[in-house]
Amino acid sequence: MLQNTSHGLIPLYDADYEEKKRLKIGEVYECNIKVMRNYKFHQKYFALLDCAYSLQNEARIKELYPTKENFRDTVQKASGFFELSWDEIDKRWDKKSKSIRFDKVDNLEFEEIYKNVRHVIDTVFCSHISIEDFEKYLSNF
């Protein structure tokens, strides 16, 4: 992902910067340009998850969610944003959270994901905190 500035296209994330570094100077490349969905809303989504993660009991985090990615995955699945796949070895259906990459989810679907994830956070993962207090914590992220 790139941001257009008066100095040219600038990579937004470390991974994007690393990918750009692999391009050879003087080489000609073809690329597809797409306007991505609301970047600030995307950041708000991750702030929501980071805030909720930080408010979890430390013992619970160590046991169930050793990384923020584990937590995000669990919250997304709990919100209904997953696909089912068959595990032939265990003979059961597994839930795999869907990708929220910019090229996978449009603005309308992302708004729905945000709303559902927020509901799960408010009612399951942070139900021990009032919504008003959660909003105060969230403003710091």
LOTORSE-313103 format. One record per atom (N, C-alpha, C): residue number from 1; residue in three letters; atom name; x, z, y. Coordinates in steps of 0.1 Angstrom, whole numbers, plus 5000, padded with zeros to 4 digits. Layout:
<rs>
(r NUM,'ALA','CA',(X,Z,Y));
...
</rs>
This chain:
<rs>
(r 1,'MET','N',(5008,5000,4988));
(r 1,'MET','CA',(5000,5000,5000));
(r 1,'MET','C',(5009,5000,5012));
(r 2,'LEU','N',(5005,4992,5022));
(r 2,'LEU','CA',(5013,4990,5034));
(r 2,'LEU','C',(5004,4992,5046));
(r 3,'GLN','N',(5010,4997,5057));
(r 3,'GLN','CA',(5003,4998,5070));
(r 3,'GLN','C',(5010,4988,5079));
(r 4,'ASN','N',(5001,4981,5086));
(r 4,'ASN','CA',(5006,4971,5096));
(r 4,'ASN','C',(5009,4978,5109));
(r 5,'THR','N',(5022,4977,5114));
(r 5,'THR','CA',(5026,4983,5127));
(r 5,'THR','C',(5032,4972,5135));
(r 6,'SER','N',(5035,4975,5147));
(r 6,'SER','CA',(5041,4965,5156));
(r 6,'SER','C',(5055,4961,5151));
(r 7,'HIS','N',(5061,4969,5142));
(r 7,'HIS','CA',(5074,4967,5136));
(r 7,'HIS','C',(5073,4960,5123));
(r 8,'GLY','N',(5061,4956,5118));
(r 8,'GLY','CA',(5059,4950,5105));
(r 8,'GLY','C',(5051,4959,5096));
(r 9,'LEU','N',(5051,4955,5083));
(r 9,'LEU','CA',(5044,4962,5073));
(r 9,'LEU','C',(5053,4974,5068));
(r 10,'ILE','N',(5047,4986,5068));
(r 10,'ILE','CA',(5055,4998,5064));
(r 10,'ILE','C',(5048,5004,5051));
(r 11,'PRO','N',(5056,5006,5041));
(r 11,'PRO','CA',(5050,5013,5029));
(r 11,'PRO','C',(5044,5026,5032));
(r 12,'LEU','N',(5033,5030,5026));
(r 12,'LEU','CA',(5026,5043,5029));
(r 12,'LEU','C',(5032,5054,5020));
(r 13,'TYR','N',(5034,5051,5008));
(r 13,'TYR','CA',(5038,5062,4998));
(r 13,'TYR','C',(5052,5060,4993));
(r 14,'ASP','N',(5058,5070,4988));
(r 14,'ASP','CA',(5071,5069,4982));
(r 14,'ASP','C',(5072,5058,4971));
(r 15,'ALA','N',(5061,5057,4963));
(r 15,'ALA','CA',(5061,5047,4952));
(r 15,'ALA','C',(5061,5033,4958));
(r 16,'ASP','N',(5053,5032,4969));
(r 16,'ASP','CA',(5053,5019,4976));
(r 16,'ASP','C',(5066,5015,4982));
(r 17,'TYR','N',(5073,5025,4988));
(r 17,'TYR','CA',(5086,5023,4993));
(r 17,'TYR','C',(5096,5018,4982));
(r 18,'GLU','N',(5095,5025,4971));
(r 18,'GLU','CA',(5104,5022,4960));
(r 18,'GLU','C',(5102,5008,4955));
(r 19,'GLU','N',(5089,5004,4954));
(r 19,'GLU','CA',(5085,4990,4950));
(r 19,'GLU','C',(5091,4980,4960));
(r 20,'LYS','N',(5089,4983,4973));
(r 20,'LYS','CA',(5094,4974,4983));
(r 20,'LYS','C',(5110,4972,4983));
(r 21,'LYS','N',(5117,4983,4979));
(r 21,'LYS','CA',(5131,4983,4979));
(r 21,'LYS','C',(5136,4973,4968));
(r 22,'ARG','N',(5128,4971,4958));
(r 22,'ARG','CA',(5131,4961,4947));
(r 22,'ARG','C',(5131,4947,4951));
(r 23,'LEU','N',(5124,4944,4962));
(r 23,'LEU','CA',(5123,4930,4967));
(r 23,'LEU','C',(5137,4926,4973));
(r 24,'LYS','N',(5141,4914,4970));
(r 24,'LYS','CA',(5154,4909,4975));
(r 24,'LYS','C',(5153,4904,4989));
(r 25,'ILE','N',(5162,4907,4998));
(r 25,'ILE','CA',(5162,4902,5011));
(r 25,'ILE','C',(5164,4887,5010));
(r 26,'GLY','N',(5156,4879,5018));
(r 26,'GLY','CA',(5158,4865,5019));
(r 26,'GLY','C',(5149,4858,5008));
(r 27,'GLU','N',(5144,4865,4998));
(r 27,'GLU','CA',(5136,4859,4988));
(r 27,'GLU','C',(5122,4857,4994));
(r 28,'VAL','N',(5115,4847,4989));
(r 28,'VAL','CA',(5101,4844,4993));
(r 28,'VAL','C',(5091,4850,4983));
(r 29,'TYR','N',(5081,4857,4987));
(r 29,'TYR','CA',(5072,4863,4978));
(r 29,'TYR','C',(5057,4859,4983));
(r 30,'GLU','N',(5049,4859,4973));
(r 30,'GLU','CA',(5034,4857,4976));
(r 30,'GLU','C',(5027,4870,4973));
(r 31,'CYS','N',(5018,4874,4982));
(r 31,'CYS','CA',(5011,4886,4980));
(r 31,'CYS','C',(4996,4884,4984));
(r 32,'ASN','N',(4988,4893,4979));
(r 32,'ASN','CA',(4974,4893,4982));
(r 32,'ASN','C',(4971,4905,4992));
(r 33,'ILE','N',(4965,4902,5003));
(r 33,'ILE','CA',(4962,4912,5013));
(r 33,'ILE','C',(4948,4915,5012));
(r 34,'LYS','N',(4945,4928,5011));
(r 34,'LYS','CA',(4931,4934,5011));
(r 34,'LYS','C',(4931,4945,5020));
(r 35,'VAL','N',(4920,4947,5027));
(r 35,'VAL','CA',(4918,4958,5036));
(r 35,'VAL','C',(4913,4969,5026));
(r 36,'MET','N',(4920,4980,5026));
(r 36,'MET','CA',(4916,4991,5017));
(r 36,'MET','C',(4905,5000,5022));
(r 37,'ARG','N',(4899,5007,5013));
(r 37,'ARG','CA',(4889,5016,5018));
(r 37,'ARG','C',(4894,5027,5027));
(r 38,'ASN','N',(4886,5034,5033));
(r 38,'ASN','CA',(4889,5044,5043));
(r 38,'ASN','C',(4900,5054,5038));
(r 39,'TYR','N',(4912,5052,5043));
(r 39,'TYR','CA',(4924,5059,5039));
(r 39,'TYR','C',(4923,5074,5043));
(r 40,'LYS','N',(4917,5077,5055));
(r 40,'LYS','CA',(4915,5091,5058));
(r 40,'LYS','C',(4906,5099,5049));
(r 41,'PHE','N',(4895,5092,5044));
(r 41,'PHE','CA',(4886,5098,5035));
(r 41,'PHE','C',(4893,5100,5022));
(r 42,'HIS','N',(4902,5091,5018));
(r 42,'HIS','CA',(4910,5092,5006));
(r 42,'HIS','C',(4919,5105,5007));
(r 43,'GLN','N',(4925,5107,5018));
(r 43,'GLN','CA',(4933,5119,5021));
(r 43,'GLN','C',(4924,5131,5020));
(r 44,'LYS','N',(4912,5131,5026));
(r 44,'LYS','CA',(4903,5142,5026));
(r 44,'LYS','C',(4900,5146,5011));
(r 45,'TYR','N',(4898,5136,5003));
(r 45,'TYR','CA',(4895,5139,4989));
(r 45,'TYR','C',(4906,5147,4982));
(r 46,'PHE','N',(4919,5143,4984));
(r 46,'PHE','CA',(4930,5150,4978));
(r 46,'PHE','C',(4932,5164,4985));
(r 47,'ALA','N',(4929,5165,4998));
(r 47,'ALA','CA',(4929,5178,5004));
(r 47,'ALA','C',(4919,5187,4998));
(r 48,'LEU','N',(4907,5182,4995));
(r 48,'LEU','CA',(4896,5190,4988));
(r 48,'LEU','C',(4901,5195,4975));
(r 49,'LEU','N',(4908,5186,4967));
(r 49,'LEU','CA',(4913,5190,4954));
(r 49,'LEU','C',(4924,5200,4955));
(r 50,'ASP','N',(4933,5198,4964));
(r 50,'ASP','CA',(4945,5207,4966));
(r 50,'ASP','C',(4940,5221,4970));
(r 51,'CYS','N',(4930,5221,4979));
(r 51,'CYS','CA',(4924,5234,4984));
(r 51,'CYS','C',(4918,5241,4972));
(r 52,'ALA','N',(4910,5234,4964));
(r 52,'ALA','CA',(4903,5241,4953));
(r 52,'ALA','C',(4913,5246,4943));
(r 53,'TYR','N',(4924,5238,4940));
(r 53,'TYR','CA',(4934,5242,4931));
(r 53,'TYR','C',(4941,5254,4936));
(r 54,'SER','N',(4944,5255,4949));
(r 54,'SER','CA',(4951,5267,4954));
(r 54,'SER','C',(4942,5280,4953));
(r 55,'LEU','N',(4929,5278,4952));
(r 55,'LEU','CA',(4920,5290,4952));
(r 55,'LEU','C',(4917,5294,4937));
(r 56,'GLN','N',(4924,5288,4928));
(r 56,'GLN','CA',(4921,5292,4914));
(r 56,'GLN','C',(4930,5304,4910));
(r 57,'ASN','N',(4925,5312,4901));
(r 57,'ASN','CA',(4933,5324,4896));
(r 57,'ASN','C',(4946,5319,4890));
(r 58,'GLU','N',(4957,5325,4893));
(r 58,'GLU','CA',(4970,5321,4889));
(r 58,'GLU','C',(4972,5320,4874));
(r 59,'ALA','N',(4966,5330,4867));
(r 59,'ALA','CA',(4967,5330,4852));
(r 59,'ALA','C',(4959,5318,4847));
(r 60,'ARG','N',(4948,5315,4853));
(r 60,'ARG','CA',(4940,5303,4848));
(r 60,'ARG','C',(4947,5290,4850));
(r 61,'ILE','N',(4954,5289,4862));
(r 61,'ILE','CA',(4962,5277,4864));
(r 61,'ILE','C',(4973,5275,4854));
(r 62,'LYS','N',(4980,5286,4851));
(r 62,'LYS','CA',(4991,5285,4842));
(r 62,'LYS','C',(4986,5281,4828));
(r 63,'GLU','N',(4975,5286,4824));
(r 63,'GLU','CA',(4969,5284,4811));
(r 63,'GLU','C',(4963,5270,4810));
(r 64,'LEU','N',(4954,5266,4819));
(r 64,'LEU','CA',(4946,5254,4818));
(r 64,'LEU','C',(4951,5243,4826));
(r 65,'TYR','N',(4957,5245,4838));
(r 65,'TYR','CA',(4960,5234,4847));
(r 65,'TYR','C',(4974,5236,4853));
(r 66,'PRO','N',(4984,5234,4844));
(r 66,'PRO','CA',(4998,5236,4849));
(r 66,'PRO','C',(5002,5226,4860));
(r 67,'THR','N',(4995,5215,4862));
(r 67,'THR','CA',(4998,5206,4873));
(r 67,'THR','C',(4985,5203,4881));
(r 68,'LYS','N',(4986,5199,4893));
(r 68,'LYS','CA',(4974,5195,4901));
(r 68,'LYS','C',(4968,5183,4894));
(r 69,'GLU','N',(4975,5175,4888));
(r 69,'GLU','CA',(4970,5163,4881));
(r 69,'GLU','C',(4960,5167,4870));
(r 70,'ASN','N',(4964,5178,4862));
(r 70,'ASN','CA',(4955,5183,4852));
(r 70,'ASN','C',(4942,5188,4858));
(r 71,'PHE','N',(4943,5195,4869));
(r 71,'PHE','CA',(4931,5200,4876));
(r 71,'PHE','C',(4923,5189,4881));
(r 72,'ARG','N',(4929,5179,4888));
(r 72,'ARG','CA',(4921,5168,4893));
(r 72,'ARG','C',(4914,5161,4881));
(r 73,'ASP','N',(4921,5159,4871));
(r 73,'ASP','CA',(4915,5152,4859));
(r 73,'ASP','C',(4902,5160,4854));
(r 74,'THR','N',(4904,5173,4853));
(r 74,'THR','CA',(4893,5181,4848));
(r 74,'THR','C',(4881,5181,4857));
(r 75,'VAL','N',(4884,5182,4870));
(r 75,'VAL','CA',(4873,5182,4880));
(r 75,'VAL','C',(4866,5168,4880));
(r 76,'GLN','N',(4873,5157,4880));
(r 76,'GLN','CA',(4867,5144,4879));
(r 76,'GLN','C',(4858,5142,4867));
(r 77,'LYS','N',(4863,5147,4856));
(r 77,'LYS','CA',(4855,5146,4844));
(r 77,'LYS','C',(4842,5154,4845));
(r 78,'ALA','N',(4844,5166,4850));
(r 78,'ALA','CA',(4832,5175,4852));
(r 78,'ALA','C',(4822,5169,4861));
(r 79,'SER','N',(4826,5161,4871));
(r 79,'SER','CA',(4817,5155,4880));
(r 79,'SER','C',(4811,5142,4875));
(r 80,'GLY','N',(4814,5138,4863));
(r 80,'GLY','CA',(4808,5127,4856));
(r 80,'GLY','C',(4816,5114,4858));
(r 81,'PHE','N',(4828,5114,4864));
(r 81,'PHE','CA',(4835,5102,4867));
(r 81,'PHE','C',(4846,5100,4856));
(r 82,'PHE','N',(4841,5095,4844));
(r 82,'PHE','CA',(4849,5094,4833));
(r 82,'PHE','C',(4844,5082,4824));
(r 83,'GLU','N',(4853,5078,4815));
(r 83,'GLU','CA',(4849,5068,4805));
(r 83,'GLU','C',(4851,5075,4791));
(r 84,'LEU','N',(4843,5071,4781));
(r 84,'LEU','CA',(4844,5076,4768));
(r 84,'LEU','C',(4852,5066,4760));
(r 85,'SER','N',(4861,5072,4751));
(r 85,'SER','CA',(4869,5064,4742));
(r 85,'SER','C',(4869,5071,4729));
(r 86,'TRP','N',(4869,5064,4718));
(r 86,'TRP','CA',(4869,5070,4705));
(r 86,'TRP','C',(4883,5073,4700));
(r 87,'ASP','N',(4884,5085,4695));
(r 87,'ASP','CA',(4897,5090,4689));
(r 87,'ASP','C',(4896,5089,4674));
(r 88,'GLU','N',(4902,5079,4668));
(r 88,'GLU','CA',(4900,5076,4654));
(r 88,'GLU','C',(4907,5088,4646));
(r 89,'ILE','N',(4917,5094,4650));
(r 89,'ILE','CA',(4924,5104,4643));
(r 89,'ILE','C',(4915,5117,4642));
(r 90,'ASP','N',(4910,5121,4653));
(r 90,'ASP','CA',(4902,5133,4654));
(r 90,'ASP','C',(4887,5131,4651));
(r 91,'LYS','N',(4884,5118,4650));
(r 91,'LYS','CA',(4870,5114,4648));
(r 91,'LYS','C',(4860,5120,4658));
(r 92,'ARG','N',(4864,5118,4671));
(r 92,'ARG','CA',(4855,5123,4681));
(r 92,'ARG','C',(4857,5114,4694));
(r 93,'TRP','N',(4847,5116,4703));
(r 93,'TRP','CA',(4848,5109,4716));
(r 93,'TRP','C',(4856,5117,4725));
(r 94,'ASP','N',(4864,5110,4733));
(r 94,'ASP','CA',(4872,5117,4743));
(r 94,'ASP','C',(4868,5112,4757));
(r 95,'LYS','N',(4868,5121,4767));
(r 95,'LYS','CA',(4866,5117,4780));
(r 95,'LYS','C',(4879,5114,4787));
(r 96,'LYS','N',(4880,5103,4794));
(r 96,'LYS','CA',(4891,5099,4802));
(r 96,'LYS','C',(4887,5097,4816));
(r 97,'SER','N',(4892,5104,4826));
(r 97,'SER','CA',(4888,5102,4840));
(r 97,'SER','C',(4891,5088,4844));
(r 98,'LYS','N',(4882,5082,4852));
(r 98,'LYS','CA',(4884,5069,4857));
(r 98,'LYS','C',(4894,5069,4868));
(r 99,'SER','N',(4900,5058,4871));
(r 99,'SER','CA',(4910,5056,4882));
(r 99,'SER','C',(4902,5056,4895));
(r 100,'ILE','N',(4908,5062,4905));
(r 100,'ILE','CA',(4902,5061,4919));
(r 100,'ILE','C',(4911,5053,4928));
(r 101,'ARG','N',(4920,5045,4922));
(r 101,'ARG','CA',(4928,5036,4929));
(r 101,'ARG','C',(4920,5027,4939));
(r 102,'PHE','N',(4926,5024,4950));
(r 102,'PHE','CA',(4919,5016,4960));
(r 102,'PHE','C',(4913,5003,4955));
(r 103,'ASP','N',(4920,4997,4945));
(r 103,'ASP','CA',(4915,4984,4940));
(r 103,'ASP','C',(4905,4986,4929));
(r 104,'LYS','N',(4902,4998,4925));
(r 104,'LYS','CA',(4893,5001,4914));
(r 104,'LYS','C',(4879,5006,4919));
(r 105,'VAL','N',(4879,5012,4931));
(r 105,'VAL','CA',(4867,5019,4936));
(r 105,'VAL','C',(4864,5015,4950));
(r 106,'ASP','N',(4852,5010,4953));
(r 106,'ASP','CA',(4849,5006,4967));
(r 106,'ASP','C',(4845,5019,4975));
(r 107,'ASN','N',(4842,5017,4988));
(r 107,'ASN','CA',(4838,5028,4997));
(r 107,'ASN','C',(4826,5036,4992));
(r 108,'LEU','N',(4816,5028,4988));
(r 108,'LEU','CA',(4803,5035,4984));
(r 108,'LEU','C',(4805,5043,4972));
(r 109,'GLU','N',(4812,5038,4962));
(r 109,'GLU','CA',(4814,5045,4949));
(r 109,'GLU','C',(4823,5057,4952));
(r 110,'PHE','N',(4833,5056,4961));
(r 110,'PHE','CA',(4842,5067,4964));
(r 110,'PHE','C',(4834,5078,4971));
(r 111,'GLU','N',(4825,5075,4980));
(r 111,'GLU','CA',(4817,5085,4986));
(r 111,'GLU','C',(4809,5093,4976));
(r 112,'GLU','N',(4803,5086,4966));
(r 112,'GLU','CA',(4796,5092,4956));
(r 112,'GLU','C',(4805,5101,4947));
(r 113,'ILE','N',(4817,5097,4944));
(r 113,'ILE','CA',(4826,5105,4937));
(r 113,'ILE','C',(4830,5118,4945));
(r 114,'TYR','N',(4832,5116,4958));
(r 114,'TYR','CA',(4836,5127,4966));
(r 114,'TYR','C',(4824,5138,4966));
(r 115,'LYS','N',(4812,5133,4968));
(r 115,'LYS','CA',(4800,5142,4968));
(r 115,'LYS','C',(4799,5149,4955));
(r 116,'ASN','N',(4801,5142,4944));
(r 116,'ASN','CA',(4799,5149,4930));
(r 116,'ASN','C',(4811,5158,4928));
(r 117,'VAL','N',(4823,5155,4931));
(r 117,'VAL','CA',(4834,5164,4930));
(r 117,'VAL','C',(4833,5176,4938));
(r 118,'ARG','N',(4828,5174,4950));
(r 118,'ARG','CA',(4826,5186,4959));
(r 118,'ARG','C',(4816,5195,4953));
(r 119,'HIS','N',(4805,5190,4948));
(r 119,'HIS','CA',(4795,5198,4941));
(r 119,'HIS','C',(4801,5206,4930));
(r 120,'VAL','N',(4809,5200,4921));
(r 120,'VAL','CA',(4815,5207,4910));
(r 120,'VAL','C',(4824,5218,4915));
(r 121,'ILE','N',(4832,5215,4925));
(r 121,'ILE','CA',(4841,5225,4931));
(r 121,'ILE','C',(4833,5237,4936));
(r 122,'ASP','N',(4823,5234,4944));
(r 122,'ASP','CA',(4814,5245,4950));
(r 122,'ASP','C',(4807,5253,4939));
(r 123,'THR','N',(4803,5247,4929));
(r 123,'THR','CA',(4794,5254,4919));
(r 123,'THR','C',(4802,5259,4907));
(r 124,'VAL','N',(4813,5254,4904));
(r 124,'VAL','CA',(4820,5258,4892));
(r 124,'VAL','C',(4834,5264,4895));
(r 125,'PHE','N',(4842,5256,4902));
(r 125,'PHE','CA',(4856,5261,4903));
(r 125,'PHE','C',(4859,5270,4915));
(r 126,'CYS','N',(4850,5270,4925));
(r 126,'CYS','CA',(4852,5279,4937));
(r 126,'CYS','C',(4839,5286,4940));
(r 127,'SER','N',(4831,5289,4930));
(r 127,'SER','CA',(4818,5295,4932));
(r 127,'SER','C',(4820,5310,4936));
(r 128,'HIS','N',(4832,5315,4935));
(r 128,'HIS','CA',(4835,5329,4939));
(r 128,'HIS','C',(4838,5330,4954));
(r 129,'ILE','N',(4837,5318,4961));
(r 129,'ILE','CA',(4840,5318,4975));
(r 129,'ILE','C',(4828,5311,4982));
(r 130,'SER','N',(4824,5316,4993));
(r 130,'SER','CA',(4813,5310,5001));
(r 130,'SER','C',(4817,5296,5006));
(r 131,'ILE','N',(4807,5288,5007));
(r 131,'ILE','CA',(4810,5275,5012));
(r 131,'ILE','C',(4816,5275,5026));
(r 132,'GLU','N',(4812,5285,5034));
(r 132,'GLU','CA',(4818,5286,5048));
(r 132,'GLU','C',(4833,5290,5047));
(r 133,'ASP','N',(4836,5299,5038));
(r 133,'ASP','CA',(4850,5303,5036));
(r 133,'ASP','C',(4858,5291,5030));
(r 134,'PHE','N',(4852,5284,5021));
(r 134,'PHE','CA',(4859,5273,5015));
(r 134,'PHE','C',(4862,5262,5026));
(r 135,'GLU','N',(4853,5260,5035));
(r 135,'GLU','CA',(4855,5251,5046));
(r 135,'GLU','C',(4866,5255,5055));
(r 136,'LYS','N',(4867,5268,5057));
(r 136,'LYS','CA',(4879,5273,5065));
(r 136,'LYS','C',(4892,5271,5058));
(r 137,'TYR','N',(4892,5273,5045));
(r 137,'TYR','CA',(4905,5271,5038));
(r 137,'TYR','C',(4908,5256,5038));
(r 138,'LEU','N',(4898,5248,5036));
(r 138,'LEU','CA',(4899,5233,5036));
(r 138,'LEU','C',(4905,5228,5049));
(r 139,'SER','N',(4901,5234,5060));
(r 139,'SER','CA',(4906,5229,5073));
(r 139,'SER','C',(4922,5230,5074));
(r 140,'ASN','N',(4928,5238,5065));
(r 140,'ASN','CA',(4942,5240,5066));
(r 140,'ASN','C',(4950,5230,5057));
(r 141,'PHE','N',(4942,5222,5050));
(r 141,'PHE','CA',(4949,5212,5041));
(r 141,'PHE','C',(4949,5198,5047));
</rs>
